[in-house]
Amino acid sequence: MGHSSAVWDHRAAIELIKDWNGIDQVVLRNPQGASARVSLHGGRVISWRNDLGEELLFSSSKAIFKSPKAMRGGISICFPQFGNCSSIEQQGFARNKIWMIEDDAPPLLKNDIRGKSFIDLLLKPGEEEPKCWPHGFELRLRVSLASDGNLALISRVRNINGKPFSFLFGYHTYLSLSDISEVRLEGLETLDYLDNLCQRERFTEQGDALTFESEVDRVYLCSPNCIAVLDHERKRTYVIRKEGLPDVVVWNPWEKKSKAMTDFGDEEYKQMLCVDGAAVEKLITLKPGEEWTGRLELAAVPSSFCSDYFDPQLK
Ligand SMILES: O=P(O)(O)OC[C@H]1O[C@H](O)[C@H](O)[C@@H](O)[C@@H]1O
């Protein structure tokens, strides 16, 4: 017997387990059999599976699972930095910290928990806080899995400091693909982007959907809030919706860089693409007491259904 969404108890649909380092992981399940797994190490989503049990996020077979190294794969929460252009470590420190579960998280403005299994996580500055970013903050993350299998991440940053602070943010998302050369990314056509491979020089994308035949590392600016990654071979489309995150970072290291990474298989670049909802170009500034919210929602649908989900006009 399935559960109807009216009686679906989100607490019954979550399970706490320990990983091989003794760090807690939270497993979310929906009544149809889809699941998501979140590690308290970094608040990272390390797995997202559909109701057929197929893994939708890429994780490197050579990933290192030992703190303080961030594991290569899944979705990492990049805060208060994205990239490596300041004294803060690459992609920020949040993904290397141990988060805690928050049982009574402050309610979200959009109350959308019905029929979802979800977990609320919290990161606050610890005692050995980085000297390079000495601010009083609360970073909240709600990860939820809906009855249709969609995965949503909602992050809130609150300034509990006496002074304003600024940060960057990104959901660094490793999508699992059949073969990068069979993939199209739609929704970024005609946008301006900064090319990280050319000292962040600014270019304008041509009119066609993106396809991939070499290394790519770009920040697409002021992007629409809905984009789609079409995997023709697997007949699967990822629909990515974001709110509060103006930019999209697209990254694939390709062959040469893959070989230089110790935690990545030589050929694994073919099975992944990072498509990150992010706020990278401009810093977000919060005055004391202010809060910022950024949201990412991922759907993985059979390609034949995707026209129902993906409306390129949706901004
Ligand atoms: O090593 P990771 O944290 O997965 O990051 C890998 C990459 O992700 C980002 O998207 C950047 O734009 C890249 O320059 C970076 O090297």
The ligand as a MOL file (V3000), in Angstrom:
LIG
                    3D

  0  0  0     0  0            999 V3000
M  V30 BEGIN CTAB
M  V30 COUNTS 16 16 0 0 0
M  V30 BEGIN ATOM
M  V30 1 O 37.2450 20.4170 -7.0520 0
M  V30 2 P 35.8540 20.9140 -6.9510 0
M  V30 3 O 35.5680 21.5930 -5.7020 0
M  V30 4 O 34.8340 19.9130 -7.3240 0
M  V30 5 O 35.7530 22.0880 -7.9960 0
M  V30 6 C 36.0920 21.9380 -9.3010 0
M  V30 7 C 35.7750 23.1390 -10.1720 0
M  V30 8 O 34.5420 23.6710 -9.9000 0
M  V30 9 C 34.1670 24.9790 -10.2530 0
M  V30 10 O 33.0250 24.9470 -10.9480 0
M  V30 11 C 35.2080 25.9010 -10.8250 0
M  V30 12 O 34.7400 26.8470 -11.7260 0
M  V30 13 C 36.4390 25.1970 -11.2630 0
M  V30 14 O 37.4700 26.1000 -11.5590 0
M  V30 15 C 36.8380 24.1770 -10.2270 0
M  V30 16 O 38.1020 23.6810 -10.4420 0
M  V30 END ATOM
M  V30 BEGIN BOND
M  V30 1 2 1 2
M  V30 2 1 2 3
M  V30 3 1 2 4
M  V30 4 1 2 5
M  V30 5 1 5 6
M  V30 6 1 6 7
M  V30 7 1 7 8
M  V30 8 1 7 15
M  V30 9 1 8 9
M  V30 10 1 9 10
M  V30 11 1 9 11
M  V30 12 1 11 12
M  V30 13 1 11 13
M  V30 14 1 13 14
M  V30 15 1 13 15
M  V30 16 1 15 16
M  V30 END BOND
M  V30 END CTAB
M  END
